[in-house]
Amino acid sequence: MNESLSTVKGLSASPIGGPESHPNVVILTSGVSGSSVLTGLISRAGYWTGACTHKKEYDTFENEDLIQRNLDLFRTANFTGNYTMEFCDDGISSITALRGRVDEGPFKSFVETCQQHRPWVWKDPRLWLTIRFWKDLLPLSDCRFILLTRDLRHNWLSSIQRRHIRSFGSMKRYELAIKSSIVEFLDSNRIGYLHLTYEDLIVKPEQEIGRLNAYLGTNLEVADLAAIYHNSLYKVPRGSVIDHVKAWLIYIKNYSQRFDLVEKAKQK
């Protein structure tokens, strides 16, 4: 992607001040991109992540109510696709088509609740499917968008270790399709955005946190990232020989169960 698209397009950063002066943040990404680390970092600048956030073996910093509203959209649109493994263009279309056809009260009420706690940060891997529905309900002039991506090789390693068994090529098609869809949404709506990569944030934290601060008007420091990221900074995540070996052993052991077989079956 052209680097000129990865910075602010026609938007200026908010003035540095208290948290109340900061714009809201919407993070658009796929599911294994390091977005929990980025959201946790942003939360340290006073951003509201919700009354309750989704917990796995770690805090994802995903607003539980946002997750529920997105699941409501899935159900209403009768969308049952495996969005964590498959790019779902039909799902995007069916969810977007709900605008003006469903009771938007609960969704407007949720946005109003978030605004009462502003600045807030949204992160949910379902947003790449639902953001076109949310667009007209959000105070766009008071929001900043971040596109977060990850090195495809490291993304594949993380996916395999989470037992998302698929070939590198299958994963690459999925990730690039999501990225293209997000960029198309942002560009077609003339929405400025900041493009960050997870590896750059971890390996070059001063530089990337500086870009984030300039975009949001925040005063985040490397110490804030270190408080959220519990591995070593300045080292590529999932970049060790051990990580590579573990992933390949898992992949080989489960080769016959890989997601690629599902893709091939659908193409027949």
C-alpha positions as CSV (number, residue, x, y, z in Angstrom):
1,M,0.0,0.0,0.0
2,N,1.3,3.5,-0.8
3,E,2.8,5.0,2.3
4,S,0.9,8.2,1.7
5,L,-2.3,6.3,2.5
6,S,-0.9,5.1,5.8
7,T,-0.9,8.6,7.5
8,V,-3.5,11.1,8.2
9,K,-5.5,12.1,5.1
10,G,-7.0,15.5,5.4
11,L,-7.3,15.3,9.2
12,S,-5.2,17.1,11.8
13,A,-4.3,15.7,15.2
14,S,-6.2,16.8,18.3
15,P,-4.5,19.3,20.6
16,I,-2.5,17.7,23.4
17,G,-4.3,18.1,26.7
18,G,-6.4,16.1,29.1
19,P,-8.0,12.8,27.9
20,E,-11.3,14.7,27.3
21,S,-9.6,16.6,24.4
22,H,-8.7,13.4,22.6
23,P,-10.7,12.0,19.6
24,N,-12.3,8.6,19.9
25,V,-10.5,5.7,18.2
26,V,-11.8,2.9,16.0
27,I,-9.2,0.1,15.3
28,L,-9.9,-1.9,12.2
29,T,-8.0,-5.2,11.8
30,S,-8.3,-8.9,11.5
31,G,-8.2,-11.3,14.4
32,V,-4.6,-12.2,15.0
33,S,-2.9,-8.9,14.6
34,G,-1.7,-7.8,18.1
35,S,-4.7,-5.4,18.4
36,S,-5.1,-6.2,22.1
37,V,-1.7,-4.7,22.8
38,L,-2.4,-1.6,20.7
39,T,-5.8,-1.1,22.4
40,G,-4.3,-1.6,25.9
41,L,-1.6,0.9,25.0
42,I,-4.2,3.5,23.9
43,S,-6.3,2.9,27.0
44,R,-3.4,4.1,29.1
45,A,-4.0,7.6,27.6
46,G,-7.4,7.7,29.3
47,Y,-9.5,6.0,26.7
48,W,-12.6,4.1,27.8
49,T,-12.6,0.4,26.7
50,G,-16.1,-0.4,28.2
51,A,-17.8,-1.3,31.5
52,C,-16.5,-4.8,31.0
53,T,-13.9,-6.1,28.5
54,H,-13.6,-9.6,27.0
55,K,-11.1,-11.8,28.8
56,K,-9.3,-14.8,27.3
57,E,-6.0,-15.9,28.9
58,Y,-5.4,-12.2,28.7
59,D,-7.4,-9.0,28.6
60,T,-8.4,-8.3,24.9
61,F,-9.6,-4.7,25.9
62,E,-12.7,-5.4,23.7
63,N,-15.8,-3.8,25.0
64,E,-18.2,-6.6,25.8
65,D,-21.2,-4.5,24.8
66,L,-19.7,-3.8,21.4
67,I,-19.1,-7.5,20.9
68,Q,-22.8,-8.1,21.8
69,R,-24.1,-5.5,19.4
70,N,-21.9,-6.9,16.6
71,L,-23.3,-10.4,17.3
72,D,-26.8,-9.0,17.2
73,L,-26.0,-7.7,13.7
74,F,-24.7,-11.2,12.7
75,R,-27.9,-12.8,14.0
76,T,-30.3,-10.3,12.4
77,A,-28.5,-10.6,9.0
78,N,-28.5,-14.5,9.4
79,F,-24.8,-14.4,9.0
80,T,-23.2,-17.7,10.2
81,G,-19.9,-17.6,8.3
82,N,-16.5,-18.4,9.9
83,Y,-15.2,-14.9,9.8
84,T,-12.1,-15.8,11.7
85,M,-10.9,-18.0,8.9
86,E,-12.8,-16.9,5.7
87,F,-13.2,-13.5,4.1
88,C,-17.0,-13.0,3.9
89,D,-18.0,-10.5,1.3
90,D,-21.6,-11.7,1.4
91,G,-21.6,-11.2,5.2
92,I,-20.4,-7.6,4.7
93,S,-23.2,-6.9,2.2
94,S,-26.0,-8.5,4.3
95,I,-25.0,-6.7,7.4
96,T,-24.6,-3.3,5.6
97,A,-28.0,-3.9,4.1
98,L,-29.6,-3.8,7.6
99,R,-29.2,0.0,7.7
100,G,-32.6,1.6,7.9
101,R,-34.3,-1.8,8.0
102,V,-33.8,-2.7,11.6
103,D,-34.5,-1.0,14.9
104,E,-31.4,1.1,15.4
105,G,-32.3,2.2,18.9
106,P,-30.1,-0.3,20.8
107,F,-27.1,0.6,18.5
108,K,-27.7,4.4,18.9
109,S,-28.0,3.9,22.6
110,F,-24.7,2.1,22.8
111,V,-22.9,4.9,20.9
112,E,-24.5,7.4,23.2
113,T,-23.2,5.4,26.2
114,C,-19.7,5.4,24.7
115,Q,-20.0,9.2,24.1
116,Q,-20.8,9.7,27.8
117,H,-17.4,8.1,28.6
118,R,-15.4,9.7,25.7
119,P,-12.8,9.4,24.6
120,W,-13.4,5.7,23.9
121,V,-11.6,3.1,21.9
122,W,-13.3,0.3,19.9
123,K,-11.6,-2.9,19.0
124,D,-13.4,-6.1,17.8
125,P,-12.2,-8.3,15.0
126,R,-15.9,-8.4,13.8
127,L,-15.7,-4.7,12.9
128,W,-14.3,-5.3,9.5
129,L,-17.7,-6.9,8.8
130,T,-19.9,-4.4,10.6
131,I,-18.2,-1.0,10.3
132,R,-20.3,0.0,7.3
133,F,-23.4,-0.4,9.4
134,W,-21.9,1.6,12.3
135,K,-20.6,4.4,10.1
136,D,-23.8,6.5,10.0
137,L,-24.3,6.1,13.8
138,L,-20.8,7.3,14.8
139,P,-19.7,10.9,15.4
140,L,-17.2,10.5,12.6
141,S,-15.8,14.0,13.0
142,D,-14.8,13.1,16.5
143,C,-13.3,9.7,15.6
144,R,-9.8,8.6,14.4
145,F,-9.4,5.4,12.6
146,I,-6.4,3.1,12.8
147,L,-5.6,0.3,10.4
148,L,-3.5,-2.4,12.1
149,T,-1.8,-5.1,10.1
150,R,0.8,-7.7,10.8
151,D,3.7,-9.3,9.0
152,L,2.1,-12.2,7.1
153,R,4.8,-14.7,8.2
154,H,4.4,-13.9,11.9
155,N,0.6,-13.8,11.4
156,W,0.7,-17.4,10.1
157,L,2.9,-18.6,13.0
158,S,0.5,-17.1,15.5
159,S,-2.5,-18.5,13.7
160,I,-1.1,-22.0,13.6
161,Q,-0.2,-21.9,17.2
162,R,-3.8,-21.0,17.9
163,R,-4.8,-24.1,15.9
164,H,-6.1,-22.2,12.9
165,I,-4.6,-24.8,10.6
166,R,-4.2,-23.5,7.0
167,S,-1.5,-23.0,4.5
168,F,0.4,-19.8,4.3
169,G,-1.2,-19.0,0.9
170,S,-4.7,-19.4,2.4
171,M,-3.9,-17.2,5.3
172,K,-2.3,-14.6,3.0
173,R,-5.4,-14.4,0.8
174,Y,-7.6,-14.0,3.8
175,E,-5.5,-11.2,5.4
176,L,-5.1,-9.2,2.2
177,A,-8.8,-9.4,1.4
178,I,-9.6,-8.0,4.9
179,K,-7.0,-5.3,4.5
180,S,-8.3,-4.4,1.0
181,S,-11.9,-4.2,2.3
182,I,-10.9,-1.9,5.2
183,V,-9.0,0.4,2.9
184,E,-11.8,0.5,0.4
185,F,-14.3,1.5,3.2
186,L,-12.0,4.2,4.5
187,D,-11.1,5.6,1.1
188,S,-14.6,5.5,-0.3
189,N,-15.9,7.5,2.7
190,R,-12.9,9.9,2.7
191,I,-12.0,8.8,6.2
192,G,-8.4,9.5,7.2
193,Y,-6.5,6.8,9.0
194,L,-3.2,5.8,10.5
195,H,-1.6,2.6,9.4
196,L,0.4,0.8,12.0
197,T,2.0,-2.7,11.9
198,Y,2.3,-4.8,15.0
199,E,5.9,-5.7,14.4
200,D,7.0,-2.0,14.0
201,L,5.2,-1.1,17.2
202,I,7.1,-3.7,19.2
203,V,10.5,-3.4,17.4
204,K,10.5,0.4,17.0
205,P,8.3,1.6,19.9
206,E,9.7,5.1,20.1
207,Q,9.0,5.8,16.5
208,E,5.6,4.2,16.3
209,I,4.3,5.6,19.6
210,G,5.5,9.0,18.3
211,R,3.4,8.6,15.2
212,L,0.4,7.5,17.4
213,N,0.8,10.5,19.7
214,A,1.0,12.9,16.8
215,Y,-2.2,11.4,15.3
216,L,-4.2,11.3,18.6
217,G,-2.7,14.2,20.5
218,T,-1.7,11.9,23.3
219,N,1.4,11.6,25.5
220,L,2.0,7.9,25.5
221,E,5.5,6.6,26.3
222,V,7.4,3.4,25.8
223,A,6.8,2.6,29.4
224,D,3.1,2.5,28.7
225,L,3.7,-0.2,26.0
226,A,5.9,-2.1,28.3
227,A,3.2,-2.2,30.9
228,I,0.8,-3.9,28.4
229,Y,3.2,-6.0,26.4
230,H,4.6,-8.7,28.6
231,N,7.4,-9.9,26.3
232,S,10.6,-8.2,25.3
233,L,10.4,-5.0,23.3
234,Y,12.8,-4.4,20.4
235,K,12.4,-8.1,19.3
236,V,10.2,-9.4,16.6
237,P,7.1,-11.1,18.0
238,R,7.0,-14.8,17.0
239,G,10.3,-14.4,15.4
240,S,12.3,-17.1,17.2
241,V,13.5,-20.4,15.7
242,I,11.5,-22.1,18.5
243,D,8.3,-20.4,17.4
244,H,8.9,-21.5,13.8
245,V,9.6,-25.1,14.8
246,K,6.5,-25.3,17.0
247,A,4.3,-23.9,14.3
248,W,5.6,-26.3,11.6
249,L,5.2,-29.3,13.9
250,I,1.6,-28.3,14.6
251,Y,0.9,-27.7,10.9
252,I,2.4,-31.0,9.8
253,K,0.5,-33.0,12.5
254,N,-2.8,-31.4,11.5
255,Y,-2.1,-31.1,7.8
256,S,-5.1,-33.2,6.8
257,Q,-7.4,-31.0,8.8
258,R,-6.3,-27.7,7.3
259,F,-8.8,-25.0,6.3
260,D,-7.6,-25.1,2.7
261,L,-9.6,-28.3,2.2
262,V,-12.8,-26.4,2.9
263,E,-11.8,-23.7,0.5
264,K,-11.1,-26.2,-2.3
265,A,-14.4,-28.0,-1.7
266,K,-16.3,-24.7,-2.1
267,Q,-14.6,-24.0,-5.4
268,K,-15.7,-27.4,-6.9
